[in-house]
Amino acid sequence: MEPHTGPGTGPHRRDISVVQLICRAYGLSDASEITLEHIHRYVAERRRVEERTHHLRDRFRPSIPRQRAADDAA
């Protein structure tokens, strides 16, 4: 599986697979316990989190005014 690429780029960062994330999220002991329902639920929850994060990021993005060029009228 693809390693999870999220925050944490320091020297102690560990790549965590999606399987490990699903196991941790639902308290499963290993990958053999993952069902299709776990996968669908995990994907749906991640989508909701991403949508919420995107919405908040747009909402709180600072409005930085454009710098004026030397020939712009004041």
Biopython code that builds the backbone (N, CA, C, O; Angstrom):
import numpy as np
from Bio.PDB.StructureBuilder import StructureBuilder

atoms = [
    (1, "MET", "N", (0.846, -1.185, 0.000)),
    (1, "MET", "CA", (0.000, 0.000, 0.000)),
    (1, "MET", "C", (0.888, 1.243, 0.000)),
    (1, "MET", "O", (2.060, 1.196, 0.374)),
    (2, "GLU", "N", (0.304, 2.334, -0.422)),
    (2, "GLU", "CA", (1.029, 3.595, -0.474)),
    (2, "GLU", "C", (1.271, 4.108, 0.945)),
    (2, "GLU", "O", (0.379, 4.009, 1.788)),
    (3, "PRO", "N", (2.443, 4.647, 1.226)),
    (3, "PRO", "CA", (2.653, 5.238, 2.548)),
    (3, "PRO", "C", (1.853, 6.519, 2.684)),
    (3, "PRO", "O", (1.636, 7.239, 1.709)),
    (4, "HIS", "N", (1.421, 6.792, 3.889)),
    (4, "HIS", "CA", (0.653, 8.003, 4.165)),
    (4, "HIS", "C", (1.609, 9.188, 4.145)),
    (4, "HIS", "O", (2.613, 9.198, 4.858)),
    (5, "THR", "N", (1.297, 10.174, 3.334)),
    (5, "THR", "CA", (2.135, 11.365, 3.273)),
    (5, "THR", "C", (1.360, 12.517, 3.878)),
    (5, "THR", "O", (0.544, 13.147, 3.205)),
    (6, "GLY", "N", (1.606, 12.783, 5.103)),
    (6, "GLY", "CA", (0.915, 13.850, 5.804)),
    (6, "GLY", "C", (1.907, 14.736, 6.506)),
    (6, "GLY", "O", (3.094, 14.745, 6.181)),
    (7, "PRO", "N", (1.408, 15.493, 7.484)),
    (7, "PRO", "CA", (2.320, 16.363, 8.215)),
    (7, "PRO", "C", (3.368, 15.561, 8.966)),
    (7, "PRO", "O", (3.209, 14.364, 9.203)),
    (8, "GLY", "N", (4.404, 16.222, 9.322)),
    (8, "GLY", "CA", (5.469, 15.559, 10.057)),
    (8, "GLY", "C", (6.637, 15.283, 9.147)),
    (8, "GLY", "O", (6.830, 14.152, 8.699)),
    (9, "THR", "N", (7.404, 16.288, 8.876)),
    (9, "THR", "CA", (8.530, 16.095, 7.976)),
    (9, "THR", "C", (9.851, 16.147, 8.716)),
    (9, "THR", "O", (10.902, 16.285, 8.089)),
    (10, "GLY", "N", (9.821, 16.041, 10.030)),
    (10, "GLY", "CA", (11.024, 16.107, 10.841)),
    (10, "GLY", "C", (11.857, 14.849, 10.723)),
    (10, "GLY", "O", (11.498, 13.922, 9.997)),
    (11, "PRO", "N", (12.976, 14.818, 11.439)),
    (11, "PRO", "CA", (13.884, 13.673, 11.347)),
    (11, "PRO", "C", (13.303, 12.389, 11.921)),
    (11, "PRO", "O", (13.787, 11.306, 11.589)),
    (12, "HIS", "N", (12.285, 12.470, 12.767)),
    (12, "HIS", "CA", (11.701, 11.283, 13.395)),
    (12, "HIS", "C", (10.406, 10.854, 12.721)),
    (12, "HIS", "O", (9.656, 10.052, 13.279)),
    (13, "ARG", "N", (10.131, 11.374, 11.529)),
    (13, "ARG", "CA", (8.904, 11.056, 10.809)),
    (13, "ARG", "C", (8.935, 9.605, 10.347)),
    (13, "ARG", "O", (9.958, 9.109, 9.875)),
    (14, "ARG", "N", (7.807, 8.941, 10.489)),
    (14, "ARG", "CA", (7.680, 7.562, 10.019)),
    (14, "ARG", "C", (6.588, 7.507, 8.973)),
    (14, "ARG", "O", (5.546, 8.147, 9.116)),
    (15, "ASP", "N", (6.827, 6.743, 7.920)),
    (15, "ASP", "CA", (5.791, 6.524, 6.923)),
    (15, "ASP", "C", (4.838, 5.468, 7.461)),
    (15, "ASP", "O", (5.258, 4.400, 7.908)),
    (16, "ILE", "N", (3.554, 5.783, 7.410)),
    (16, "ILE", "CA", (2.528, 4.884, 7.910)),
    (16, "ILE", "C", (1.633, 4.514, 6.733)),
    (16, "ILE", "O", (1.162, 5.393, 6.011)),
    (17, "SER", "N", (1.398, 3.238, 6.541)),
    (17, "SER", "CA", (0.561, 2.800, 5.426)),
    (17, "SER", "C", (-0.912, 3.044, 5.751)),
    (17, "SER", "O", (-1.290, 3.229, 6.908)),
    (18, "VAL", "N", (-1.718, 3.040, 4.717)),
    (18, "VAL", "CA", (-3.154, 3.206, 4.892)),
    (18, "VAL", "C", (-3.709, 2.055, 5.727)),
    (18, "VAL", "O", (-4.620, 2.254, 6.531)),
    (19, "VAL", "N", (-3.170, 0.869, 5.541)),
    (19, "VAL", "CA", (-3.607, -0.289, 6.325)),
    (19, "VAL", "C", (-3.374, -0.035, 7.810)),
    (19, "VAL", "O", (-4.244, -0.316, 8.634)),
    (20, "GLN", "N", (-2.206, 0.493, 8.151)),
    (20, "GLN", "CA", (-1.912, 0.796, 9.553)),
    (20, "GLN", "C", (-2.853, 1.882, 10.081)),
    (20, "GLN", "O", (-3.306, 1.805, 11.223)),
    (21, "LEU", "N", (-3.146, 2.881, 9.264)),
    (21, "LEU", "CA", (-4.058, 3.940, 9.689)),
    (21, "LEU", "C", (-5.459, 3.395, 9.961)),
    (21, "LEU", "O", (-6.097, 3.775, 10.942)),
    (22, "ILE", "N", (-5.933, 2.505, 9.090)),
    (22, "ILE", "CA", (-7.261, 1.908, 9.291)),
    (22, "ILE", "C", (-7.265, 1.053, 10.551)),
    (22, "ILE", "O", (-8.215, 1.106, 11.332)),
    (23, "CYS", "N", (-6.215, 0.270, 10.755)),
    (23, "CYS", "CA", (-6.138, -0.563, 11.965)),
    (23, "CYS", "C", (-6.169, 0.304, 13.217)),
    (23, "CYS", "O", (-6.873, -0.012, 14.177)),
    (24, "ARG", "N", (-5.412, 1.388, 13.211)),
    (24, "ARG", "CA", (-5.396, 2.293, 14.374)),
    (24, "ARG", "C", (-6.741, 2.978, 14.574)),
    (24, "ARG", "O", (-7.206, 3.118, 15.705)),
    (25, "ALA", "N", (-7.368, 3.405, 13.476)),
    (25, "ALA", "CA", (-8.630, 4.139, 13.572)),
    (25, "ALA", "C", (-9.741, 3.292, 14.170)),
    (25, "ALA", "O", (-10.595, 3.810, 14.890)),
    (26, "TYR", "N", (-9.742, 1.994, 13.880)),
    (26, "TYR", "CA", (-10.843, 1.140, 14.322)),
    (26, "TYR", "C", (-10.432, 0.085, 15.339)),
    (26, "TYR", "O", (-11.198, -0.835, 15.625)),
    (27, "GLY", "N", (-9.230, 0.213, 15.886)),
    (27, "GLY", "CA", (-8.793, -0.694, 16.946)),
    (27, "GLY", "C", (-8.616, -2.128, 16.495)),
    (27, "GLY", "O", (-8.885, -3.058, 17.255)),
    (28, "LEU", "N", (-8.167, -2.315, 15.270)),
    (28, "LEU", "CA", (-7.957, -3.668, 14.746)),
    (28, "LEU", "C", (-6.528, -4.099, 15.036)),
    (28, "LEU", "O", (-5.614, -3.275, 15.058)),
    (29, "SER", "N", (-6.342, -5.394, 15.258)),
    (29, "SER", "CA", (-5.004, -5.869, 15.609)),
    (29, "SER", "C", (-4.101, -6.020, 14.385)),
    (29, "SER", "O", (-2.894, -5.803, 14.487)),
    (30, "ASP", "N", (-4.660, -6.386, 13.233)),
    (30, "ASP", "CA", (-3.848, -6.483, 12.022)),
    (30, "ASP", "C", (-4.727, -6.372, 10.780)),
    (30, "ASP", "O", (-5.950, -6.263, 10.873)),
    (31, "ALA", "N", (-4.086, -6.402, 9.628)),
    (31, "ALA", "CA", (-4.776, -6.186, 8.354)),
    (31, "ALA", "C", (-5.817, -7.263, 8.051)),
    (31, "ALA", "O", (-6.758, -7.011, 7.299)),
    (32, "SER", "N", (-5.666, -8.442, 8.616)),
    (32, "SER", "CA", (-6.616, -9.521, 8.325)),
    (32, "SER", "C", (-8.010, -9.216, 8.864)),
    (32, "SER", "O", (-8.978, -9.848, 8.441)),
    (33, "GLU", "N", (-8.134, -8.267, 9.783)),
    (33, "GLU", "CA", (-9.429, -7.908, 10.351)),
    (33, "GLU", "C", (-10.151, -6.810, 9.573)),
    (33, "GLU", "O", (-11.317, -6.525, 9.844)),
    (34, "ILE", "N", (-9.475, -6.196, 8.616)),
    (34, "ILE", "CA", (-10.081, -5.107, 7.850)),
    (34, "ILE", "C", (-11.127, -5.667, 6.903)),
    (34, "ILE", "O", (-10.877, -6.618, 6.163)),
    (35, "THR", "N", (-12.318, -5.049, 6.942)),
    (35, "THR", "CA", (-13.380, -5.439, 6.023)),
    (35, "THR", "C", (-13.604, -4.312, 5.027)),
    (35, "THR", "O", (-13.074, -3.212, 5.186)),
    (36, "LEU", "N", (-14.383, -4.592, 4.013)),
    (36, "LEU", "CA", (-14.711, -3.585, 3.020)),
    (36, "LEU", "C", (-15.447, -2.411, 3.678)),
    (36, "LEU", "O", (-15.281, -1.262, 3.268)),
    (37, "GLU", "N", (-16.241, -2.700, 4.678)),
    (37, "GLU", "CA", (-16.949, -1.639, 5.410)),
    (37, "GLU", "C", (-15.959, -0.695, 6.095)),
    (37, "GLU", "O", (-16.158, 0.520, 6.077)),
    (38, "HIS", "N", (-14.897, -1.234, 6.698)),
    (38, "HIS", "CA", (-13.873, -0.390, 7.319)),
    (38, "HIS", "C", (-13.264, 0.550, 6.287)),
    (38, "HIS", "O", (-13.076, 1.737, 6.550)),
    (39, "ILE", "N", (-12.960, 0.012, 5.119)),
    (39, "ILE", "CA", (-12.322, 0.817, 4.069)),
    (39, "ILE", "C", (-13.259, 1.919, 3.607)),
    (39, "ILE", "O", (-12.845, 3.072, 3.487)),
    (40, "HIS", "N", (-14.522, 1.582, 3.343)),
    (40, "HIS", "CA", (-15.489, 2.592, 2.890)),
    (40, "HIS", "C", (-15.694, 3.670, 3.953)),
    (40, "HIS", "O", (-15.762, 4.856, 3.631)),
    (41, "ARG", "N", (-15.790, 3.264, 5.203)),
    (41, "ARG", "CA", (-15.990, 4.229, 6.277)),
    (41, "ARG", "C", (-14.777, 5.142, 6.419)),
    (41, "ARG", "O", (-14.922, 6.352, 6.597)),
    (42, "TYR", "N", (-13.584, 4.562, 6.341)),
    (42, "TYR", "CA", (-12.357, 5.351, 6.460)),
    (42, "TYR", "C", (-12.253, 6.378, 5.328)),
    (42, "TYR", "O", (-11.928, 7.541, 5.568)),
    (43, "VAL", "N", (-12.530, 5.944, 4.096)),
    (43, "VAL", "CA", (-12.465, 6.851, 2.949)),
    (43, "VAL", "C", (-13.493, 7.970, 3.096)),
    (43, "VAL", "O", (-13.180, 9.131, 2.833)),
    (44, "ALA", "N", (-14.708, 7.640, 3.511)),
    (44, "ALA", "CA", (-15.756, 8.653, 3.681)),
    (44, "ALA", "C", (-15.368, 9.661, 4.763)),
    (44, "ALA", "O", (-15.576, 10.863, 4.593)),
    (45, "GLU", "N", (-14.814, 9.185, 5.859)),
    (45, "GLU", "CA", (-14.395, 10.091, 6.935)),
    (45, "GLU", "C", (-13.260, 10.995, 6.475)),
    (45, "GLU", "O", (-13.254, 12.185, 6.789)),
    (46, "ARG", "N", (-12.302, 10.447, 5.734)),
    (46, "ARG", "CA", (-11.183, 11.260, 5.223)),
    (46, "ARG", "C", (-11.688, 12.329, 4.268)),
    (46, "ARG", "O", (-11.203, 13.461, 4.292)),
    (47, "ARG", "N", (-12.666, 11.981, 3.420)),
    (47, "ARG", "CA", (-13.230, 12.977, 2.498)),
    (47, "ARG", "C", (-13.890, 14.111, 3.261)),
    (47, "ARG", "O", (-13.709, 15.280, 2.922)),
    (48, "ARG", "N", (-14.665, 13.767, 4.303)),
    (48, "ARG", "CA", (-15.322, 14.812, 5.112)),
    (48, "ARG", "C", (-14.294, 15.715, 5.768)),
    (48, "ARG", "O", (-14.466, 16.934, 5.797)),
    (49, "VAL", "N", (-13.233, 15.133, 6.291)),
    (49, "VAL", "CA", (-12.174, 15.918, 6.936)),
    (49, "VAL", "C", (-11.505, 16.827, 5.916)),
    (49, "VAL", "O", (-11.263, 18.000, 6.202)),
    (50, "GLU", "N", (-11.204, 16.305, 4.731)),
    (50, "GLU", "CA", (-10.568, 17.114, 3.689)),
    (50, "GLU", "C", (-11.462, 18.270, 3.255)),
    (50, "GLU", "O", (-10.984, 19.388, 3.066)),
    (51, "GLU", "N", (-12.771, 18.002, 3.096)),
    (51, "GLU", "CA", (-13.705, 19.064, 2.705)),
    (51, "GLU", "C", (-13.770, 20.141, 3.778)),
    (51, "GLU", "O", (-13.762, 21.333, 3.470)),
    (52, "ARG", "N", (-13.832, 19.722, 5.035)),
    (52, "ARG", "CA", (-13.893, 20.666, 6.143)),
    (52, "ARG", "C", (-12.613, 21.495, 6.212)),
    (52, "ARG", "O", (-12.662, 22.709, 6.412)),
    (53, "THR", "N", (-11.469, 20.834, 6.046)),
    (53, "THR", "CA", (-10.187, 21.528, 6.087)),
    (53, "THR", "C", (-10.091, 22.528, 4.946)),
    (53, "THR", "O", (-9.641, 23.657, 5.141)),
    (54, "HIS", "N", (-10.515, 22.114, 3.753)),
    (54, "HIS", "CA", (-10.479, 23.006, 2.597)),
    (54, "HIS", "C", (-11.375, 24.223, 2.838)),
    (54, "HIS", "O", (-10.989, 25.353, 2.538)),
    (55, "HIS", "N", (-12.569, 23.987, 3.380)),
    (55, "HIS", "CA", (-13.502, 25.073, 3.672)),
    (55, "HIS", "C", (-12.905, 26.042, 4.697)),
    (55, "HIS", "O", (-12.976, 27.258, 4.517)),
    (56, "LEU", "N", (-12.321, 25.511, 5.761)),
    (56, "LEU", "CA", (-11.716, 26.368, 6.783)),
    (56, "LEU", "C", (-10.501, 27.106, 6.243)),
    (56, "LEU", "O", (-10.285, 28.274, 6.568)),
    (57, "ARG", "N", (-9.719, 26.439, 5.430)),
    (57, "ARG", "CA", (-8.534, 27.073, 4.859)),
    (57, "ARG", "C", (-8.944, 28.276, 4.006)),
    (57, "ARG", "O", (-8.320, 29.335, 4.082)),
    (58, "ASP", "N", (-9.993, 28.113, 3.194)),
    (58, "ASP", "CA", (-10.482, 29.231, 2.381)),
    (58, "ASP", "C", (-11.065, 30.334, 3.247)),
    (58, "ASP", "O", (-10.890, 31.519, 2.962)),
    (59, "ARG", "N", (-11.754, 29.941, 4.298)),
    (59, "ARG", "CA", (-12.422, 30.911, 5.167)),
    (59, "ARG", "C", (-11.422, 31.780, 5.924)),
    (59, "ARG", "O", (-11.643, 32.981, 6.084)),
    (60, "PHE", "N", (-10.332, 31.191, 6.386)),
    (60, "PHE", "CA", (-9.379, 31.918, 7.219)),
    (60, "PHE", "C", (-8.133, 32.369, 6.464)),
    (60, "PHE", "O", (-7.181, 32.860, 7.071)),
    (61, "ARG", "N", (-8.135, 32.204, 5.144)),
    (61, "ARG", "CA", (-6.982, 32.641, 4.357)),
    (61, "ARG", "C", (-6.906, 34.168, 4.412)),
    (61, "ARG", "O", (-7.888, 34.851, 4.122)),
    (62, "PRO", "N", (-5.750, 34.698, 4.782)),
    (62, "PRO", "CA", (-5.644, 36.150, 4.883)),
    (62, "PRO", "C", (-5.733, 36.804, 3.508)),
    (62, "PRO", "O", (-5.262, 36.260, 2.509)),
    (63, "SER", "N", (-6.333, 37.954, 3.484)),
    (63, "SER", "CA", (-6.442, 38.713, 2.250)),
    (63, "SER", "C", (-5.221, 39.611, 2.161)),
    (63, "SER", "O", (-5.129, 40.611, 2.874)),
    (64, "ILE", "N", (-4.293, 39.265, 1.299)),
    (64, "ILE", "CA", (-3.060, 40.038, 1.164)),
    (64, "ILE", "C", (-3.220, 40.949, -0.045)),
    (64, "ILE", "O", (-3.402, 40.474, -1.167)),
    (65, "PRO", "N", (-3.151, 42.251, 0.183)),
    (65, "PRO", "CA", (-3.349, 43.165, -0.943)),
    (65, "PRO", "C", (-2.198, 43.066, -1.940)),
    (65, "PRO", "O", (-1.056, 42.786, -1.576)),
    (66, "ARG", "N", (-2.531, 43.305, -3.200)),
    (66, "ARG", "CA", (-1.537, 43.268, -4.271)),
    (66, "ARG", "C", (-0.634, 44.479, -4.157)),
    (66, "ARG", "O", (-1.101, 45.593, -3.920)),
    (67, "GLN", "N", (0.660, 44.260, -4.325)),
    (67, "GLN", "CA", (1.584, 45.392, -4.280)),
    (67, "GLN", "C", (1.396, 46.226, -5.526)),
    (67, "GLN", "O", (1.172, 45.700, -6.616)),
    (68, "ARG", "N", (1.486, 47.511, -5.356)),
    (68, "ARG", "CA", (1.324, 48.408, -6.491)),
    (68, "ARG", "C", (2.636, 48.515, -7.258)),
    (68, "ARG", "O", (3.724, 48.508, -6.682)),
    (69, "ALA", "N", (2.500, 48.612, -8.542)),
    (69, "ALA", "CA", (3.668, 48.834, -9.379)),
    (69, "ALA", "C", (4.021, 50.311, -9.338)),
    (69, "ALA", "O", (3.194, 51.136, -8.949)),
    (70, "ALA", "N", (5.214, 50.648, -9.726)),
    (70, "ALA", "CA", (5.679, 52.031, -9.667)),
    (70, "ALA", "C", (4.819, 52.943, -10.539)),
    (70, "ALA", "O", (4.663, 54.122, -10.221)),
    (71, "ASP", "N", (4.259, 52.423, -11.632)),
    (71, "ASP", "CA", (3.476, 53.284, -12.522)),
    (71, "ASP", "C", (1.993, 53.277, -12.225)),
    (71, "ASP", "O", (1.234, 53.912, -12.957)),
    (72, "ASP", "N", (1.530, 52.578, -11.167)),
    (72, "ASP", "CA", (0.116, 52.596, -10.780)),
    (72, "ASP", "C", (-0.285, 53.944, -10.206)),
    (72, "ASP", "O", (0.490, 54.595, -9.504)),
    (73, "ALA", "N", (-1.507, 54.349, -10.517)),
    (73, "ALA", "CA", (-2.026, 55.603, -9.969)),
    (73, "ALA", "C", (-2.408, 55.375, -8.515)),
    (73, "ALA", "O", (-2.962, 54.330, -8.176)),
    (74, "ALA", "N", (-2.128, 56.307, -7.683)),
    (74, "ALA", "CA", (-2.381, 56.170, -6.251)),
    (74, "ALA", "C", (-3.811, 56.446, -5.898)),
    (74, "ALA", "O", (-4.184, 56.371, -4.728)),
]
sb = StructureBuilder()
sb.init_structure("model")
sb.init_model(0)
sb.init_chain("A")
sb.init_seg("    ")
for serial, (resi, resn, name, xyz) in enumerate(atoms, 1):
    if name == "N":
        sb.init_residue(resn, " ", resi, " ")
    sb.init_atom(name, np.array(xyz, "f"), 0.0, 1.0, " ", f" {name:<3s}", serial, name[0])
structure = sb.get_structure()
